[in-house]
Amino acid sequence: MMTQAANPNPMSAVWYLLLIVLSCMAVVGGKGVKWKLLNLLIILGFMAGGIAVAFALGAWGGSGEIAGHLAFVLMPLMGCVGAFGCIRRNKRREKATAQPAPRE
């Protein structure tokens, strides 16, 4: 039997699954090794930013336990934001480099 302390947020599994799917879409959608690596670094940077925000809020609030719970929630959420931004940038880059159809 799983206790509430083991999984503080039942929606966390959904956020982590969404993070994996969006991250894969962003990395695979990058053209060339340079953009694939850059997309991965952007996603990891956003995830680190989520952890940093969580611990800053925990330090500001004076509770390290709350910071851990916030980090568990904010890290995949911010990672999803970064992955979605990478997907949007990939699509814009594809649209900008697409050759227009010749006019007759």
Contact map, one row per residue, 1 for C-alpha under 8 A:
11100000000000000000000000000000000000000000000000000000000000000000000000000000000000000000000000000000
11110110000000000000000000000000000000000000000000000000000000000000000000000000000000000000000000000000
11111110000000000000000000000000000000000000000000000000000000000000000000000000000000000000000000000000
01111111000000000000000000000000000000000000000000000000000000000000000000000000000000000000000000000000
00111111000000000000000000000000000000000000000000000000000000000000000000000000000000000000000000000000
01111111000000000000000000000000000000000000000000000000000000000000000000000000000000000000000000000000
01111111110000000000000000000000000000000000000000000000000000000000000000000000000000000000000000000000
00011111110000000000000000000000000000000000000000000000000000000000100000000000000000000000000000000000
00000011111100000000000000000000000000000000000000000000000000000000000010000000000000000000000000000000
00000011111110000000000000000000000000000000000000000000000000000000000000000000000000000000000000000000
00000000111111100000000000000000000000000000000000000000000000000000000000000000000000000000000000000000
00000000111111110000000000000000000000000000000000000000000000000000000110000000000000000000000000000000
00000000011111111000000000000000000000000000000000000000000000000000000000000000000000000000000000000000
00000000001111111100000000000000000000000000000000000000000000000000000000000000000000000000000000000000
00000000001111111110000000000000000000000000000000000000000000000000000000011001000000000000000000000000
00000000000111111111000000000000000000000000000000000000000000000000000000010000000000000000000000000000
00000000000011111111100000000000000000000000000000000000000000000000000000000000000000000000000000000000
00000000000001111111110000000000000000000000000000000000000000000000000000000001000000000000000000000000
00000000000000111111111000000000000000000000000000000000000000000000000000011011001000000000000000000000
00000000000000011111111100000000000000000000000000000000000000000000000000000000000000000000000000000000
00000000000000001111111110000000000000000000000000000000000000000000000000000000000000000000000000000000
00000000000000000111111111000000000000000000000000000000000000000000000000000001001100000000000000000000
00000000000000000011111111100000000000010010000000000000000000000000000000000001001000000000000000000000
00000000000000000001111111110000000000000000000000000000000000000000000000000000000000000000000000000000
00000000000000000000111111111000000000000000000000000000000000000000000000000000000000100000000000000000
00000000000000000000011111111100000100110000000000000000000000000000000000000000001101100100000000000000
00000000000000000000001111111100001110110000000000000000000000000000000000000000000000000000000000000000
00000000000000000000000111111100000100000000000000000000000000000000000000000000000000000000000000000000
00000000000000000000000011111110000100000000000000000000000000000000000000000000000000100100000000000000
00000000000000000000000001111111101100100000000000000000000000000000000000000000000000000100000000000000
00000000000000000000000000001111111100000000000000000000000000000000000000000000000000000100000000000000
00000000000000000000000000000111111100000000000000000000000000000000000000000000000000000000000000000000
00000000000000000000000000000111111110000000000000000000000000000000000000000000000000000000000000000000
00000000000000000000000000000011111111000000000000000000000000000000000000000000000000000000000000000000
00000000000000000000000000100111111111100000000000000000000000000000000000000000000000000000000000000000
00000000000000000000000001111111111111110000000000000000000000000000000000000000000000000000000000000000
00000000000000000000000000100000111111111000000000000000000000000000000000000000000000000000000000000000
00000000000000000000000000000000011111111100000000000000000000000000000000000000000000000000000000000000
00000000000000000000000001100100001111111110000000000000000000000000000000000000001001000000000000000000
00000000000000000000001001100000000111111111000000000000000000000000000000000000000000000000000000000000
00000000000000000000000000000000000011111111100000000000000000000000000000000000000000000000000000000000
00000000000000000000000000000000000001111111110000000000000000000000000000000000011001000000000000000000
00000000000000000000001000000000000000111111111000000000000000000000000000000011011001000000000000000000
00000000000000000000000000000000000000011111111100000000000000000000000000000010000000000000000000000000
00000000000000000000000000000000000000001111111110000000000000000000000000000000000000000000000000000000
00000000000000000000000000000000000000000111111111000000000000000000000000100110110000000000000000000000
00000000000000000000000000000000000000000011111111100000000000000000000001111110010000000000000000000000
00000000000000000000000000000000000000000001111111110000000000000000000000100000000000000000000000000000
00000000000000000000000000000000000000000000111111111000000000000000000000100100000000000000000000000000
00000000000000000000000000000000000000000000011111111100000000000000001001111110000000000000000000000000
00000000000000000000000000000000000000000000001111111110000000000000011101100000000000000000000000000000
00000000000000000000000000000000000000000000000111111111000000000000001000000000000000000000000000000000
00000000000000000000000000000000000000000000000011111111100000000000001001000000000000000000000000000000
00000000000000000000000000000000000000000000000001111111110000000011011001000000000000000000000000000000
00000000000000000000000000000000000000000000000000111111111000010011011000000000000000000000000000000000
00000000000000000000000000000000000000000000000000011111111100000010000000000000000000000000000000000000
00000000000000000000000000000000000000000000000000001111111110000010000000000000000000000000000000000000
00000000000000000000000000000000000000000000000000000111111111111111010000000000000000000000000000000000
00000000000000000000000000000000000000000000000000000011111111110010000000000000000000000000000000000000
00000000000000000000000000000000000000000000000000000001111111000000000000000000000000000000000000000000
00000000000000000000000000000000000000000000000000000000111111100000000000000000000000000000000000000000
00000000000000000000000000000000000000000000000000000000011111110000000000000000000000000000000000000000
00000000000000000000000000000000000000000000000000000000011011111110000000000000000000000000000000000000
00000000000000000000000000000000000000000000000000000010011001111111000000000000000000000000000000000000
00000000000000000000000000000000000000000000000000000000010000111111100000000000000000000000000000000000
00000000000000000000000000000000000000000000000000000000010000111111110000000000000000000000000000000000
00000000000000000000000000000000000000000000000000000111111000111111111000000000000000000000000000000000
00000000000000000000000000000000000000000000000000000110010000011111111100000000000000000000000000000000
00000001000000000000000000000000000000000000000000000000000000001111111110000000000000000000000000000000
00000000000000000000000000000000000000000000000000100110010000000111111111000000000000000000000000000000
00000000000000000000000000000000000000000000000001111110000000000011111111100000000000000000000000000000
00000000000100000000000000000000000000000000000000100000000000000001111111110000000000000000000000000000
00000000100100000000000000000000000000000000000000000000000000000000111111111000000000000000000000000000
00000000000000000000000000000000000000000000001001101100000000000000011111111100000000000000000000000000
00000000000000000000000000000000000000000000011111100000000000000000001111111110000000000000000000000000
00000000000000110010000000000000000000000000001001000000000000000000000111111111000000000000000000000000
00000000000000100010000000000000000000000000001001000000000000000000000011111111100000000000000000000000
00000000000000000000000000000000000000000000011011000000000000000000000001111111110000000000000000000000
00000000000000000010000000000000000000000011011001000000000000000000000000111111111000000000000000000000
00000000000000100110011000000000000000000010000000000000000000000000000000011111111100000000000000000000
00000000000000000000000000000000000000000000010000000000000000000000000000001111111110000000000000000000
00000000000000000000000000000000000000000110011000000000000000000000000000000111111111000000000000000000
00000000000000000010011001000000000000100110000000000000000000000000000000000011111111100000000000000000
00000000000000000000010001000000000000000000000000000000000000000000000000000001111111110000000000000000
00000000000000000000000000000000000000000000000000000000000000000000000000000000111111111000000000000000
00000000000000000000000001000000000000100110000000000000000000000000000000000000011111111100000000000000
00000000000000000000000011001000000000000000000000000000000000000000000000000000001111111110000000000000
00000000000000000000000000000000000000000000000000000000000000000000000000000000000111111111000000000000
00000000000000000000000000000000000000000000000000000000000000000000000000000000000011111111100000000000
00000000000000000000000001001110000000000000000000000000000000000000000000000000000001111111110000000000
00000000000000000000000000000000000000000000000000000000000000000000000000000000000000111111111000000000
00000000000000000000000000000000000000000000000000000000000000000000000000000000000000011111111100000000
00000000000000000000000000000000000000000000000000000000000000000000000000000000000000001111111110000000
00000000000000000000000000000000000000000000000000000000000000000000000000000000000000000111111111000000
00000000000000000000000000000000000000000000000000000000000000000000000000000000000000000011111111000000
00000000000000000000000000000000000000000000000000000000000000000000000000000000000000000001111111000000
00000000000000000000000000000000000000000000000000000000000000000000000000000000000000000000111111100000
00000000000000000000000000000000000000000000000000000000000000000000000000000000000000000000011111110000
00000000000000000000000000000000000000000000000000000000000000000000000000000000000000000000000011111000
00000000000000000000000000000000000000000000000000000000000000000000000000000000000000000000000001111100
00000000000000000000000000000000000000000000000000000000000000000000000000000000000000000000000000111110
00000000000000000000000000000000000000000000000000000000000000000000000000000000000000000000000000011111
00000000000000000000000000000000000000000000000000000000000000000000000000000000000000000000000000001111
00000000000000000000000000000000000000000000000000000000000000000000000000000000000000000000000000000111
